[in-house]
Amino acid sequence: MSALPSAPNSLSINQIAQEFGGDTPHALSEYYADGSIVPSGTQGEGGAIPSSGSAISIGDFFGSRQRVTINLTSHNQPTNQPTSLQALYTRSRAAA
C-alpha cells in the first residue's frame, strides 16, 4: 500500500483503518504500535507510532504505512538445490 498522506493534508481514522485494517467501529486505541494491528517500530513523519500507555493522535500517522515483515530461517545444510525463495527470485529476475 502507499503511505498515508503527509502533513498538512487531512487524515482521518478511516484512512488509517484502510491502511492498517481493524474492526468497525474504528477507535484510535486499536492503532497503538506493538498491538495486533500496527507492528512495533512503525514510523510516521514525526517518528515512531506510540505504543500503548502513551498518548496517541491521528497526527502520529502522517506519512506512515503498513509494512510486511518476512522472517526467513536457514538450517545451514549445504545443498546443490536452490531454495524455493532463490528459485522464485531467479525466475522473477529473468522475467524482468
C-alpha positions, 0 to 999 in steps of 0.5 A, a space after each residue: 500500500 502507499 503511505 498515508 498522506 503527509 502533513 498538512 493534508 487531512 487524515 482521518 481514522 478511516 484512512 488509517 483503518 484502510 491502511 492498517 485494517 481493524 474492526 468497525 467501529 474504528 477507535 484510535 486505541 486499536 492503532 497503538 504500535 506493538 498491538 495486533 494491528 500496527 507492528 512495533 517500530 512503525 514510523 510516521 513523519 514525526 517518528 515512531 507510532 506510540 505504543 500503548 500507555 502513551 498518548 496517541 493522535 491521528 497526527 502520529 500517522 502522517 506519512 506512515 504505512 503498513 509494512 510486511 515483515 518476512 522472517 526467513 530461517 536457514 538450517 545451514 545444510 549445504 545443498 546443490 538445490 536452490 531454495 524455493 525463495 532463490 528459485 522464485 527470485 531467479 525466475 522473477 529476475 529473468 522475467 524482468 
